Amino acid sequence: MDILQEIKRLEEEIRKTPYNKATEHHIGRLKAKLARLKEEAEKQRKKTGGEQFAIKKEGDATVVLVGYPSVGKSTILNALTGAKSEVGDYDFTTLKPVPGMLEYKGARIQIVDVPGLIEGASKGRGRGREILAAIRNADLIVIVVDVFTLHNVDVLKRELYEGGIRLDEKPPEVIIKKRATGGLNVKSTVPLSLDDETIKGILREYKIHNGDVLIREDITIDRLIDAILGNRVYIPSITVVNKIDLYPDVEIPDDAIPISAEKGTNLDVLVEEIYRKLDFIRVFLKPPGGKVEEEPMILRRGARVEDVCRKLHRDMVENFKYAKVWGKSVKFDGQRVGIDHQLEDGDVLTIYAK
């Protein structure tokens, strides 16, 4: 039996097996094996090569528009950025990623329209794997449907999930330290729903027979597998329902933004939500012995001094000596910090180089 047949067999067995405490251990092993085989199948596919979609990241953050063909992604891109993405009344008008630049509140936000994602994309349909690989580089995903295809939101989220993209989640709070001997030692800081044997069975499926495992959340089987694989990406998302001018009475989900890209309706609401979700901070640079610059550098929350150095010049990291910071991220103004220091909104930063 080849890998794809075995994947199909495991998916069917998982689907038919009722989930309860008695079957939890068995389902855990099946899901772990399934995820491992999917990884192997993907590695084999990559070896065969083929054209890849690539997104060259520019600006302060990259936002990718994801949706079925013909829902108006190109119209949204053009309306937000003035780009010239081809618009058509037929499917698959966009055949490769098309970028544009949105400037808002001092931030330069790259918006990218990628080819339409369809059901079965994670299995390779419609060049889906290449599209999903490109989407993984996004800082924010905007899921786009129109008033006639609201049901596709769940399909798109499922395809993104199968492509290793976790929307609006944080990485699992699991630390795994492998050892050569001594068996598996599982500890947790919170009560766990999964029993020890299920956790150890999943770890052994990935040939982890010895090591220390610290779990800081009530982990599920799927989240534990994600933690072991370590190759999932965690990206915030916004859902947009386009073409509301064509069907104003349609019932829009509470967590979605209704827009008409054609008429410009609610595009200001969408732009503000994109900016909010990207969670930017402003850092003001002060040259040694000079005055604080008026225009801040825009960074994502969690950015460190190293990120500023990389934005300023490619040699800055290599030549970095130390920095001084005034603001919320330090105990006292003018505190001397290293390259790993995490910055906060409104900080003033002076960098000293060799």
HELIX and SHEET records of a PDB file:
HELIX    1   1 ILE A    3  LYS A   16  1                                  14    
HELIX    2   2 GLU A   24  LYS A   47  1                                  24    
HELIX    3   3 LYS A   73  THR A   81  1                                   9    
HELIX    4   4 ALA A  121  LYS A  123  5                                   3    
HELIX    5   5 ARG A  125  ARG A  127  5                                   3    
HELIX    6   6 GLY A  128  ILE A  135  1                                   8    
HELIX    7   7 ASN A  152  GLU A  162  1                                  11    
HELIX    8   8 ASP A  196  GLU A  205  1                                  10    
HELIX    9   9 ILE A  221  LEU A  229  1                                   9    
HELIX   10  10 LEU A  267  LEU A  278  1                                  12    
HELIX   11  11 VAL A  305  LEU A  312  1                                   8    
HELIX   12  12 MET A  316  ASN A  319  1                                   4    
SHEET    1   A 6 VAL A  98  TYR A 104  0                                        
SHEET    2   A 6 ALA A 107  ASP A 113 -1                                        
SHEET    3   A 6 ALA A  61  GLY A  67  1                                        
SHEET    4   A 6 LEU A 140  ASP A 146  1                                        
SHEET    5   A 6 SER A 237  ASN A 242  1                                        
SHEET    6   A 6 ALA A 256  PRO A 258  1                                        
SHEET    1   B 2 ILE A 165  LEU A 167  0                                        
SHEET    2   B 2 VAL A 233  ILE A 235  1                                        
SHEET    1   C 3 VAL A 174  LYS A 178  0                                        
SHEET    2   C 3 GLY A 211  ILE A 215 -1                                        
SHEET    3   C 3 LEU A 184  SER A 188  1                                        
SHEET    1   D 5 MET A 297  ARG A 300  0                                        
SHEET    2   D 5 PHE A 280  LEU A 285 -1                                        
SHEET    3   D 5 VAL A 348  ALA A 353  1                                        
SHEET    4   D 5 PHE A 320  TRP A 326 -1                                        
SHEET    5   D 5 GLN A 335  VAL A 337 -1                                        
END                                                                             
